[in-house]
Amino acid sequence: MLTVHHLNNSRSQRVLWLLEELGTPYEIKKYERTPQQRAPPELLAISPLGKSPVITDGSVTLAESGAIVEYLIGKYGNGKAVPTDSGYLDNLYFTHYAEGSFMPIVTQKYIFDFIPKQAPFFIRPILSLVFGQLDKQFVQPEMTKHLTLIEAHLSKSQSVWFAGGAEPTAADYQMAFPLEALVAYTPGSVGPSIKKFVDAVHSREAYSKALEKGGPYSYATM
Ligand SMILES: N[C@@H](CCC(=O)N[C@@H](CS)C(=O)NCC(=O)O)C(=O)O
């Protein structure tokens, strides 16, 4: 049986969504984040970095969500989630861009916001000042470049999907997590095409089923 090792509020939500779209049977093993928002140590028993998602499928144990998405589409897709010829390069680019270039900046933004909030109250003002300045000088200018690139890409096609087709492909499964997080936390920072993309993801029946099975998720409501 295919098992998704699912951490709450994490990238493994994209794997559940994909499996529901493909109609592939699977089971979920759930893990809860610690108060420090880390994965619990039990995930280390499954994979050396102890991060989510990880899947186990017979003798295969696979981590890294991009690899998982490509593996699942290749093995269980039966022709689904495959881009058209004209969407091939966009699919390839955004499938890898999501974790390779975009997520690091999304994570930095989250951490710079999280650290002062978690600090003891007496050092919070100084940390807010320092991290606020770091964000303004280093993170936000990068974030603006990324959001401009993504908005420009999505707005040039009639399709809501990254590869321009009628159905989501690997790029969409990969791009959904960072974009839904940004829409949830900083809705004013994203453009209309990004919002339309996130709405399209959230209105998929398969996405709702994945939410039901995965449990509470901060970036979407059932
Ligand atoms: N690039 C990896 C990132 C994996 C990752 O950082 N997962 C997060 C959840 S979204 C995690 O497990 N965080 C908890 C921790 O690092 O302790 C992927 O796409 O699978």
PDBQT file of the ligand as one rigid body, heavy atoms in Angstrom, charges set to zero:
ROOT
HETATM    1  N1  LIG A 301      12.212  20.638  -0.302  1.00  0.00    +0.000 N 
HETATM    2  C1  LIG A 301      11.564  19.728   0.611  1.00  0.00    +0.000 C 
HETATM    3  C2  LIG A 301      11.253  20.477   1.898  1.00  0.00    +0.000 C 
HETATM    4  C3  LIG A 301      10.718  19.589   3.004  1.00  0.00    +0.000 C 
HETATM    5  C4  LIG A 301      10.366  20.405   4.240  1.00  0.00    +0.000 C 
HETATM    6  O1  LIG A 301      11.108  21.300   4.650  1.00  0.00    +0.000 OA
HETATM    7  N2  LIG A 301       9.216  20.074   4.835  1.00  0.00    +0.000 N 
HETATM    8  C5  LIG A 301       8.763  20.805   5.992  1.00  0.00    +0.000 C 
HETATM    9  C6  LIG A 301       7.233  20.823   6.011  1.00  0.00    +0.000 C 
HETATM   10  S1  LIG A 301       6.532  21.913   4.864  1.00  0.00    +0.000 SA
HETATM   11  C7  LIG A 301       9.162  20.092   7.268  1.00  0.00    +0.000 C 
HETATM   12  O2  LIG A 301       9.166  18.878   7.328  1.00  0.00    +0.000 OA
HETATM   13  N3  LIG A 301       9.412  20.906   8.289  1.00  0.00    +0.000 N 
HETATM   14  C8  LIG A 301       9.626  20.455   9.622  1.00  0.00    +0.000 C 
HETATM   15  C9  LIG A 301      11.080  20.404  10.010  1.00  0.00    +0.000 C 
HETATM   16  O3  LIG A 301      11.949  20.804   9.226  1.00  0.00    +0.000 OA
HETATM   17  O4  LIG A 301      11.340  19.983  11.137  1.00  0.00    +0.000 OA
HETATM   18  C10 LIG A 301      10.306  19.163  -0.060  1.00  0.00    +0.000 C 
HETATM   19  O5  LIG A 301       9.800  19.801  -0.985  1.00  0.00    +0.000 OA
HETATM   20  O6  LIG A 301       9.862  18.063   0.290  1.00  0.00    +0.000 OA
ENDROOT
TORSDOF 0
